[in-house]
Amino acid sequence: MKNYLVKFIVLVAIIFSSCSEDTIDPVEETVDPTRWVTVAGALMGDNPGDGNGGTMIYAVSYEDAINPEVSINLYDEGESVKSNRTARLQVAEDGNTMFNIAYAGENGGEFSRFNVQGGANYVEEDVTVSIAQYAGTAPRWGKLYNGDQTGIAVNVANITANNAESDDPFEYYRGTATVLALDLQNVLISDYKQYEIPLSAEEEKAGNAIFRLDAPVLNQAKNKLIIGTWMRKYDPATGDRESEWDRLGTKSVVVDYPSLENPKVITSTVANGDCSGYRSNVNFLAEDGSIYQATQRDTNGSHILKITANNEYDNAYEFSLDKALGVEDVYVQTWRYVSNGIGYIVYIHGESDQSYVARVDLNNQTAEKVEEIPNDADLSLHQYQGFLVSGDNLLMAVTPIGKDGNIYVLNSKTGEVTQGAKLVNKPGNHYIGVF
């Protein structure tokens, strides 16, 4: 396959004046499918499905990715990615460049860039940069949707009490947050800021603190970053982490862009889960200028929340996935917005670890399970990372742990689901993305 340039033709539909501000205006997008598609898989470490043995990647043409007659044998024919555990991969919009920050290990925090040439041919460019001294050896990071210009890495380190080394009265637990911008084109650190991010005095006095930052997304005006948080609570008397507590409302951090200054915490009163994701982004900008965010570890089941173009939560928007799906204790493992108000969530519910997929309509706040995805108790997508959006289609890899599976093509407009290429598996392994 030759390295074609991907041609984007975006046809913006007529916006009727009668549409409410809560409706995502329709956008039709057609993407030339002559591009490389990278399939990624996680190797087992000590236990099946733990993903701690590293990451493998393999590139096929778009046509082969959606062809059920094609078989992809990633673990025998793919290329390993430099990472001690499951790598956090990002791919350029045209599919021809891969970006990686090694996660932990001797190369932890090292950013590198690869030229995708098909099959196992990922040619590492002779430029790298380490962000370890700023954001640690296992940073969370994501590529902004700004034409492959910028990656944002975030970290929170050294969470301690204000009086850890004094006899002062206890006031708070805080860590030092890092927000770092990577120039993806020139492979360099373009800027970084470090600061403490306080909560309210009352919240901190009770021992609440921001434990992790992740899932950065750029707003429509391109002047603010929204960053998801994972909250924890510590016992003010002992410093021990509390496993059960009255959770605060879901919180995000807003910082100025591109300066990365002036961190501000915003809070949802609709949900109390975290919004940092796990191995992939859970915050997406839609055509209406709002950012839609999936929560995790919510005591009332996962929600999709709305952050308006004013960079504040819309607490009148209450999208409960328990209610929409008619089940209890929904936990969104990951999700991806496609277009025109439609996205797909990967979730578990109740006490089961089995993953399911559902199509969600953000405008109507409805969700419907995708029945064509195999009903298999070994389907565990908790480490899933990569979805490929191509026009109205979303491509995802579905393999139960240690079993063969397929790439699935989900059409967001029609709801149609078709099988793509077969994914050959190995015992204990699972596929974690299509990029």
N, C-alpha and C positions, 0 to 999 in steps of 0.2 A: 504493500500500500504506500502510495506517495504521500508526502506531507502536504496535504491541502490546507489552504487557509479556510477556516470556518466562516461562512457568510451568514450574517444575521440579518434577517428581514423582519422588522417589527412593524406590525400593522396595528395602530392604536384605534380601537373602535370608537364610534361616536358616543360622546358622553351626554346623556340626556339630562336636561336641567331638573327633571323630576326625580332623579336618583337622590336618595338620602345620603348624608355624609358617612353613615355607617356601612354603606355598600361598597364593595371593592369593584371598581369599574373594570369591565372586561378588556383584556388585552390578548390579541392573537399573535403568536410568535411561531415562526417556522425556522428551524435550524437545519442547515445543510449537514446531513449525517456522514459526510466523508471525513471522518476523524478517527483517531485512535480512542479506544475505550479501555481503560485500565481496570482489571479485576484484581481485588486484593483478598488475601486470606490470612488467618491467624493460626499459628502453630501452637499446639498444646505444650505446656511446660510440664508440671508434675501431675496435673489432673485434666481429664478431657474437658475442653471448652474454656480453659482458663486463659488461653491466648498469650501465655507468658513465654512461649518459645520463639517469638519473633514474628515477622510479617513477610509474606511472599506476594509478588505482583506479577502480572502478565498482561500484555496489551494485544487486543484484537481490533479488527475493523468494526465500525458500528453495524454494518450489515451482518457480520458474523455474530456479534453480540446478541442480536435479536432473532437469529436463525436457529430454530429448534433442532436442525440437523447437524449443527456444529457442536463439538465436544471440547471443553477447555480443561486441560489437566494441569492445573496451576502448581500443585505441590511437586510434580515430577519435572515440569518444564519451565517453571517460573524463576524469577530472580528474587533473592532475599534483599530486604531493606535494612539499612544500618539502624538498628534500634535494639536495645536490650529486651524490651517488652513490645507490646503492640504499638506500632508506629502511628503517629498522627499525620496522615497524608493529606495533601491538598494538590489539586490538579488545575492547570490553567484552563481558561474557558474554551480554548480550541483543542484541548486534549493532548497537546504535543509537548507539554512541559509538566514535570512533577516536582513538587516542593515537599521537603521533609525536614522536621526537627527531630533528631534522635531522642528517644524517650529513655532516660536513665542509662546506666552503664558508663563505660569509659568515654564514650562520645556524647553522652547526654547533654542536650542543649545546643548541639551543633546543627546549624541550618545548612542545607545543601540543595542543589537544584539539578534535575536530570532531564536530558533530552529523550523523549519517548520515540523509539524507532521500530516498535512492533515486537511481538513475542516477548522474550526475556531481555531484549536489548534496551536497557535504560542507561544511557551514557552520562555519567556524572561529570558536570562541568568543573573546571579546575578553580572554582571560587567557592569558598565556604566562609562562614562566620559563626562564632560561638556566642550565644547569649547567656551562657551558664552563670557568669558572674553577676548578671543583673536579674535574671528570672529563674535561676536554678537549673538543675540538670534534668528536670522533668516538667517543663513548662506546658501549660495549656495554651493553645494558639488556634487561630483561624485566619483564613484569607478573606479579606473584605471583598464585597462585590463592587469593585471600582476599577475594572479592567485589568486585573492581575497586578496592580501597582503595589499593594500594601498587605502585609500580614501583621496581625496584632497578637503578641504573646502577653500573658498575664500570670501573676503569681501572688500568693500571700505567704509570708514566711515569718517565723519567730513570734508566734502568738504568745504574749506574756501579759501578766497583770501589771498595772501601772506601779504597784508597790512591791514588785518582786525583789527589789534590792534595797528597800527602805522600810521604814515603819509608818509611812504615810497611810492614811485611810484608803481602803480599796475604792476605786472608781470605775475601772474597766479592764477588759481583756482586749487587746488589739494586736494585730500583726502589721508588718510593713508590706504594703501592696506595691507591686511593680506593674506598670503598663508600658509596653515597649512596642515601637513601630519598626517593622522590617521593610526595607525597600527591596521588593522581590525582583526587580529588574536589574538593579546594580549590586545586589547581594551585600547589603550593609545595614547596620543599625542606623535608622534615620533620626530616631529620638527615643527617649525613655524618661519616665517620671516615677519617683518613689515617694510614697506618703502613707500615713495612717488614714483610715477612712472611718470616722466615728459614726456610731448610731446615736439615737437620742440618749440623754443622760439616764433616763429611767430604764431604757432597754439595756444599756451597758451595766448599770448598777446591779441588774439581775443576773449578769454573767453572759449575756448574748454577745456574739461576735461573728464577723464575716470570716469563715474558714477557708473558702476557696472562691476564686473568680474564674469565669470561663465564658465561652460563647459570645464573643464580641460581635456587634453588628453596627454598621454605619447607618445613620438616619437618612431620610430622603433629602434633607437640606445639606447633607454632607458636612455638618458642623458639630455633630455630637456623636460619640460612641455610646451605645448601650451595652453594658456588660452584666451578665448574669451572676448571681451569687449562690453559694451554698452556705447555709447558716449552721452554727453550733452554739451550744450553751455549756458553760463551765460553772462549777460550783464555786462561788466567790470565796468560800471559806477554805477549800482544799485545793482548788485548781483542777479537780477531776472533771473529765467530760461527762455530762449528763446524757443518758440514752433516751430518756423520756422527759418532755417538758412542754409547756404551753408555747407552741410555736408562734412566732410573729407573722405578720402578713408577708407575702412574697416581696422580696426586695431586689432591685437592680441598681447598679451604679452608673451614673451618667457623667461623662467627662467631655471637656471641649476637644474638638478635633480641627486641625491636626496638632494642637499644642499639647494635648493629653493632660491639661491642667483642670483645676477646679472640680474635683470629684464631688458628686452630690448623690445622696441615696434617695430613691423614690420607692414608695410602698403601695402594694395592692391590698385592698380590704376584701377582695373577692376570694382569694386563695391564700394558703400559708405554706405551700411547697417551695422547694428550691428551683432555680431557673438557670442552673449552670450546665445542664446536660451531663454527659459522661464522656463518650468518645466522639461526639459530634455536636454540631450546633443545634440549639433549640429555639433560636431567635431569628425571625425572618421578616424582611421588609416587603410589604405588599404594595399593590398599585395605588391604594388609597392613601399612602403616606404613613400608614400605621405599621408598627412592628408587632407581630404576633408571636407569642412566647408560650411554650409548653412547660408545665411544672412537674416536679418529681417530689416524692416523699411528702405528699400532701395528705393530711389526715382525713380529708373529704374526697379523696381520689383526685387524679390529675385534672387540671384545667388548662384551657388555652386562654391566655390573657391578652389584652390589647393595650399597647402603649401608643398614644396618639402622636401626631406630628409635632405637638408641643412638648414632647418628651416627658409626659406624665401618664400614669395609668388611667385608663378609662374604667372606673369602677361601676359603671352602668352596664358594661359588657361582661356577662356572666355565662361562660361556656364550660359547663361541667361535663366531662366525658363519661363519668358514671351515669349521669342522667341521659346523655345522648345515646349511649350504647346499651343502656338497660342492664348493666352489671355493677358490681361493687368493687371498690378499691382499685380502680384503674391506675396503672403506673406507666407513663409514657417513657419508653426506653430511648426513643429518638423519633424524629419526624422530619418531614421536608415539605415546605410550601412549593406548589407548582405554579399556578397562575389563576386568575379570575376567581379568587376566593376559595380555591380547592387545594387541599394538601393531603398527605398520607401520614398516618401515625403508626409506629410500631409499639405495641403495648403488651403488658401482662395484666392479669386481674385476679382478685382473690388471693389465695395462698399458692397458686400455681406459678411455676417459672416458665411455662410455655408461652412463646411469643405469638401474637396475632398482628394482622395489619388491618387498618380501617381507613376508609376515605372520609375526610372531614370537609364540611362546607362551612366556612367561616362566616359567610353572610347570614345563613339560616341557622347556624349553631346546631348542625346535625352531624351525625357520624354513622357510618354503616360498615360493618365488618366485610372484608374482602374474602368471600367464600372460596375463591379459586386458589388461595394460598394453602398449601398442604396443612392438614390438621395433624400435627406430629408432636408428641410429648417432648421430643428431643430438639425441637426448634427453639433455640435460645439466641436471641439477637441483641443481648444486652451490650455487646461490644461493637455493634454495627456502626459504621462510619459514613459510607459513601452512597449517595443517590445521584444518578445522572438525569438531569432534566433536559429533554429535547423537545421543544415545542410544547404540545399538550401531554407528551408522554413522560413518564417517570420510569427509569430502569432501576431495579434493585436485585441483589443476589440473595437467594433463599436456599440455604442448606441446613438441615438439622445437623447437630454435632456428629461427626463421623460418617455422615451419609451423603450420597450424591443429591444434587438439587438442580436448580435452573436459575437463569436470569429471568425475571418476570417484567413484562412491559405493561404498565398500568396507564390507561388513557384517562386523564383527569376530566376531560370534557364529556365523554360518553360513559365512563365507568367500565369500559371493556378491559379485560385482562387476558393477555396471551403469554405463552411460554416462549422464551428465547433459548439461548445456548444452554446445553447441559454442562453442569459444573461437577467435575469429578473430585471426590473428597478422599480424605485419609482418616484413619481412626483418631479420634480426639480433636480433629481440626474443624474449623468452620470458616465460611467465607464472610467477609466483613464489609464489602463495598464494591460498587461500580462507579467509576469516576470518568 
